[in-house]
Amino acid sequence: MEGNYDLVIVGGGMVGAAVALSLADTELKIALLERSLPEAFSADQPMDLRVSALSPASIDLLNQLGAWQTLLSWRTCPYQRMRVWELDEDAEGVAGQAARNLATEFSAQDIAIPELGYIVENRLVQRALLDQLSGVGNVTLITDGVERIDYSAASTIIELDSGKSLMTPLVVAADGGQSMVRDAAALGAHQWDYEQLAMVINVETVLPQQDITWQQFHPSGPRALLPLPGSNASLVWYDAPDRIQQLMAMDFEQLKATIEANFPKRLGGIQSIQTRASFPLRRLHAQRYIDEGVALLGDAAHQINPLAGQGVNLGFQDVAAFSDVIHDALVQGESISSVDVLKRYEQRRRKGNLLMMQAMDLFYRLFSNQRKPLKLARNLLLGLAAVAKPARIKALRIASGIDRF
Ligand SMILES: Cc1cc2nc3c(=O)[nH]c(=O)nc-3n(C[C@H](O)[C@H](O)[C@H](O)COP(=O)(O)OP(=O)(O)OC[C@H]3O[C@@H](n4cnc5c(N)ncnc54)[C@H](O)[C@@H]3O)c2cc1C
């Protein structure tokens, strides 16, 4: 046996690194396991494909953890507005006018905050958190993969790719949607794949549009823009797998012309395409987040349709709740690996995560569909959102992490 720890976090992605840092002020002896470390930041690097829209609540957490100032000094893109509409907005004449009236625009001003959020590259968030950990005495970052987990309520043994083993009374899963920890502890999951893939394309646009993120609903899936620094943007094209395969097979010239012909007019022209990749869309919810000696956080507990960019924002809310529960238990002298303590974390997070996932499912089903009654229902919804200010403000406060469901 190579090491005994009070707590072992499997996965040093954005969520795992944040949870380690959130417990850096305790006396706990912690190991953070990550199989591949992100490259250090350099300003001349091209922008990564994997980016996230971070809510004000996530930014508060990163600020408390000391990583936000670093990110601001690297590369971020704040946005103040978010616009959502249906395909018909681009139509000409009376039909177009009616649809334009149904477009809903949310603004930071509506809830008196300076920004609705920031778009940041996932690697940079992870890197800033890991850099912040480097001066922390009670957390050991181990760069190694997990080969096997022998879960037991009293003490779990984690075997690493290098042949070393760790032993701990509390294992925290932050190892993403395919969580090995979740399987080892038999916590179970309800999961399915949506009938769409998401293609992410980093482009440079002719028009500057850095203060807004927008999403156009289309019967075959949404088309979205997330602004990136400079005149760059991350486009997301959701569509059926065979259509995405076709798009992935195109050279950049063909793809550029296809985007210009199929994205809403407000995108304008594309100067150049830097990179693209496609991602499967999975919906996953763990049947239980905890058991004696184990807790799931972030994508290990829930994977959500990314159409409203809530995945890691929910993960950061898990981190804040878990950290509170552990700190309180330490003050009370309770065992942090006990079901009684860990249950408090599950109780604080499960319902809100589930409601957000259900809301995304509802949007997905309502908007990725050409059936007439559903079209009526969504026009009603967009129309309501356009005129009913209190409802719009409530939705915005929930999306920003200011209010909970
Ligand atoms: C197309 C797309 C767009 C998205 N956009 C947004 C957005 O705008 N906003 C948002 O909030 N969310 C977004 N998300 C979701 C977001 O990316 C995820 O919720 C987030 O990455 C989850 O973070 P995590 O740390 O829980 O898991 P992960 O990012 O999956 O990290 C898990 C970590 O664990 C490590 N690991 C796994 N297994 C092992 C092992 N056996 N041994 C050692 N290490 C291991 C991995 O190397 C990795 O670093 C999007 C997702 C997709 C697919």
PDBQT file of the ligand as one rigid body, heavy atoms in Angstrom, charges set to zero:
ROOT
HETATM    1  C1  LIG A 501     -20.748  20.297 -26.458  1.00  0.00    +0.000 C 
HETATM    2  C2  LIG A 501     -20.746  20.615 -24.987  1.00  0.00    +0.000 A 
HETATM    3  C3  LIG A 501     -20.880  21.938 -24.564  1.00  0.00    +0.000 A 
HETATM    4  C4  LIG A 501     -20.932  22.252 -23.202  1.00  0.00    +0.000 A 
HETATM    5  N1  LIG A 501     -21.088  23.551 -22.812  1.00  0.00    +0.000 NA
HETATM    6  C5  LIG A 501     -21.200  23.858 -21.506  1.00  0.00    +0.000 A 
HETATM    7  C6  LIG A 501     -21.422  25.218 -21.067  1.00  0.00    +0.000 A 
HETATM    8  O1  LIG A 501     -21.491  26.155 -21.859  1.00  0.00    +0.000 OA
HETATM    9  N2  LIG A 501     -21.550  25.451 -19.719  1.00  0.00    +0.000 N 
HETATM   10  C7  LIG A 501     -21.470  24.440 -18.810  1.00  0.00    +0.000 A 
HETATM   11  O2  LIG A 501     -21.624  24.711 -17.601  1.00  0.00    +0.000 OA
HETATM   12  N3  LIG A 501     -21.247  23.160 -19.184  1.00  0.00    +0.000 NA
HETATM   13  C8  LIG A 501     -21.108  22.845 -20.501  1.00  0.00    +0.000 A 
HETATM   14  N4  LIG A 501     -20.883  21.557 -20.886  1.00  0.00    +0.000 N 
HETATM   15  C9  LIG A 501     -20.755  20.523 -19.855  1.00  0.00    +0.000 C 
HETATM   16  C10 LIG A 501     -19.376  20.553 -19.182  1.00  0.00    +0.000 C 
HETATM   17  O3  LIG A 501     -18.364  20.426 -20.169  1.00  0.00    +0.000 OA
HETATM   18  C11 LIG A 501     -19.299  19.420 -18.174  1.00  0.00    +0.000 C 
HETATM   19  O4  LIG A 501     -20.398  19.510 -17.304  1.00  0.00    +0.000 OA
HETATM   20  C12 LIG A 501     -17.995  19.505 -17.358  1.00  0.00    +0.000 C 
HETATM   21  O5  LIG A 501     -16.869  19.326 -18.172  1.00  0.00    +0.000 OA
HETATM   22  C13 LIG A 501     -17.995  18.456 -16.251  1.00  0.00    +0.000 C 
HETATM   23  O6  LIG A 501     -16.846  18.620 -15.459  1.00  0.00    +0.000 OA
HETATM   24  P1  LIG A 501     -16.353  17.445 -14.515  1.00  0.00    +0.000 P 
HETATM   25  O7  LIG A 501     -15.088  17.955 -13.881  1.00  0.00    +0.000 OA
HETATM   26  O8  LIG A 501     -17.460  16.951 -13.656  1.00  0.00    +0.000 OA
HETATM   27  O9  LIG A 501     -16.024  16.220 -15.500  1.00  0.00    +0.000 OA
HETATM   28  P2  LIG A 501     -14.972  16.119 -16.671  1.00  0.00    +0.000 P 
HETATM   29  O10 LIG A 501     -14.785  17.417 -17.366  1.00  0.00    +0.000 OA
HETATM   30  O11 LIG A 501     -15.406  14.950 -17.496  1.00  0.00    +0.000 OA
HETATM   31  O12 LIG A 501     -13.613  15.770 -15.927  1.00  0.00    +0.000 OA
HETATM   32  C14 LIG A 501     -13.321  14.494 -15.411  1.00  0.00    +0.000 C 
HETATM   33  C15 LIG A 501     -11.831  14.421 -15.143  1.00  0.00    +0.000 C 
HETATM   34  O13 LIG A 501     -11.543  13.160 -14.536  1.00  0.00    +0.000 OA
HETATM   35  C16 LIG A 501     -10.405  12.582 -15.146  1.00  0.00    +0.000 C 
HETATM   36  N5  LIG A 501     -10.572  11.128 -15.059  1.00  0.00    +0.000 N 
HETATM   37  C17 LIG A 501     -11.626  10.398 -15.508  1.00  0.00    +0.000 A 
HETATM   38  N6  LIG A 501     -11.436   9.089 -15.254  1.00  0.00    +0.000 NA
HETATM   39  C18 LIG A 501     -10.239   8.999 -14.625  1.00  0.00    +0.000 A 
HETATM   40  C19 LIG A 501      -9.482   7.897 -14.133  1.00  0.00    +0.000 A 
HETATM   41  N7  LIG A 501      -9.932   6.648 -14.222  1.00  0.00    +0.000 N 
HETATM   42  N8  LIG A 501      -8.287   8.160 -13.570  1.00  0.00    +0.000 NA
HETATM   43  C20 LIG A 501      -7.808   9.441 -13.459  1.00  0.00    +0.000 A 
HETATM   44  N9  LIG A 501      -8.485  10.519 -13.914  1.00  0.00    +0.000 NA
HETATM   45  C21 LIG A 501      -9.680  10.295 -14.492  1.00  0.00    +0.000 A 
HETATM   46  C22 LIG A 501     -10.438  13.083 -16.596  1.00  0.00    +0.000 C 
HETATM   47  O14 LIG A 501      -9.131  13.079 -17.176  1.00  0.00    +0.000 OA
HETATM   48  C23 LIG A 501     -10.990  14.495 -16.426  1.00  0.00    +0.000 C 
HETATM   49  O15 LIG A 501      -9.973  15.458 -16.240  1.00  0.00    +0.000 OA
HETATM   50  C24 LIG A 501     -20.819  21.213 -22.234  1.00  0.00    +0.000 A 
HETATM   51  C25 LIG A 501     -20.660  19.886 -22.651  1.00  0.00    +0.000 A 
HETATM   52  C26 LIG A 501     -20.628  19.583 -24.015  1.00  0.00    +0.000 A 
HETATM   53  C27 LIG A 501     -20.491  18.134 -24.459  1.00  0.00    +0.000 C 
ENDROOT
TORSDOF 0
